[in-house]
Amino acid sequence: MNLTYTLRKSPDFVFDYLTDMDKFMFIHPLINKIDHLGNGRYLVHETMQMGFIPYSFTYPVTIESDAKEHHVVMKATVMKMTHIEMDYVIRAQGEGSIVEETITFRSILPIKGMMEKLFREQHALLFRNMNNV
């Protein structure tokens, strides 16, 4: 799945918010805590609404980044069954940025359509929040 976002923020600002997990948590609509494990590894705590019932879970995330190229790759494994890779390429456009996000899902479960819908909605909110910081 490929998504594109136009932001009024500089590539350095966007890169910082995608790689500093405390800042990322601040703007993410579902993440409520992040444990720093070291060496680009984190344990993410997330809560989603399933109808009227909140559902909380944790999952490991690794981040690889190249500040010079404004490139970030996040890899997550949710419930040991779903592998998600988010690849962000950030480039300048005027005084702002264009973020190109490529998301890949691998799972033994038939959840790709549901995950794509969820990520489209949540990442639109994520980048809207980033734009408003």
C-alpha positions in Angstrom: 0.0 0.0 0.0 1.4 3.4 -1.0 0.3 6.6 0.7 1.4 10.2 0.2 1.2 13.2 2.6 1.9 16.9 2.0 3.1 18.7 5.1 3.9 22.3 6.0 6.9 21.0 8.0 10.6 20.7 6.8 12.0 17.3 6.0 14.2 17.5 9.1 11.1 18.2 11.3 9.2 15.2 9.8 12.3 12.9 10.1 12.7 13.9 13.7 9.0 13.1 14.5 9.3 9.7 12.8 12.5 8.7 14.5 12.1 10.2 18.0 9.6 7.7 19.5 8.5 10.1 22.3 7.5 12.7 19.7 5.9 9.9 17.6 3.8 8.7 20.5 2.7 12.3 21.1 1.1 12.6 17.6 0.0 9.0 17.1 -3.8 8.5 17.6 -3.5 4.9 19.1 -0.1 4.6 20.9 -0.2 5.5 24.6 3.2 4.3 25.8 6.6 3.4 24.3 9.3 1.5 26.1 12.8 2.1 24.8 14.7 -1.2 24.6 17.9 0.2 23.0 19.6 0.0 19.6 16.5 1.2 17.7 14.2 -1.3 19.4 11.0 -0.4 21.2 8.0 -2.0 22.8 4.8 -0.1 21.7 1.6 0.0 23.8 -1.5 0.6 21.8 -5.2 0.8 22.5 -7.9 0.5 19.9 -11.6 0.7 20.2 -13.4 -2.5 19.1 -16.9 -1.1 19.0 -17.4 0.2 22.6 -14.7 -2.0 24.1 -11.1 -0.7 24.3 -8.5 -3.4 23.3 -4.9 -2.9 24.5 -1.9 -4.7 23.2 1.9 -4.4 22.9 4.3 -5.2 20.1 8.0 -4.8 19.2 9.1 -2.2 16.7 12.5 -1.6 15.2 13.5 1.6 13.5 16.3 2.1 10.9 16.9 5.5 9.6 19.2 7.6 7.4 19.1 11.3 8.4 21.0 12.4 5.3 18.5 10.7 2.9 15.5 11.5 5.1 14.6 7.8 5.0 12.9 5.8 7.8 11.9 2.2 8.0 9.8 0.9 10.9 9.2 -2.8 11.3 6.6 -4.2 13.7 5.4 -7.7 14.6 1.9 -7.7 16.1 0.8 -10.8 18.1 3.6 -12.8 16.4 1.4 -13.3 13.4 1.4 -10.0 11.5 4.5 -8.4 10.2 4.3 -4.8 9.2 6.9 -2.7 7.4 6.5 1.0 7.0 9.0 2.7 4.7 9.0 6.5 4.7 10.8 8.7 2.2 10.7 12.4 3.0 11.5 15.0 0.4 11.4 18.8 0.4 8.6 20.6 -1.5 8.8 24.4 -1.3 8.9 25.2 2.4 7.3 21.9 3.4 7.6 18.2 2.7 6.1 15.3 0.8 6.1 12.0 2.7 5.8 8.9 0.6 4.9 5.9 2.8 5.0 2.3 1.6 3.3 -0.2 4.0 3.7 -3.9 3.6 1.7 -6.5 5.5 2.5 -10.2 5.9 0.2 -12.3 8.0 -1.2 -15.8 8.2 -4.5 -14.1 9.0 -6.9 -12.7 6.2 -6.7 -9.2 7.6 -4.9 -7.2 4.8 -8.1 -5.2 3.8 -8.9 -4.4 7.4 -5.3 -3.4 8.1 -5.1 -1.2 5.0 -8.3 0.7 6.0 -7.0 1.1 9.6 -3.6 2.4 8.5 -5.1 4.8 6.0 -7.3 6.4 8.6 -4.8 6.4 11.5 -1.8 7.6 9.5 -3.9 10.4 7.9 -4.6 11.5 11.6 -0.9 10.9 12.5 0.4 13.3 9.7 -2.4 15.8 10.4 -1.3 15.9 14.0 2.3 16.3 12.9 1.3 19.2 10.6 -0.4 20.9 13.6 2.5 20.6 16.1 
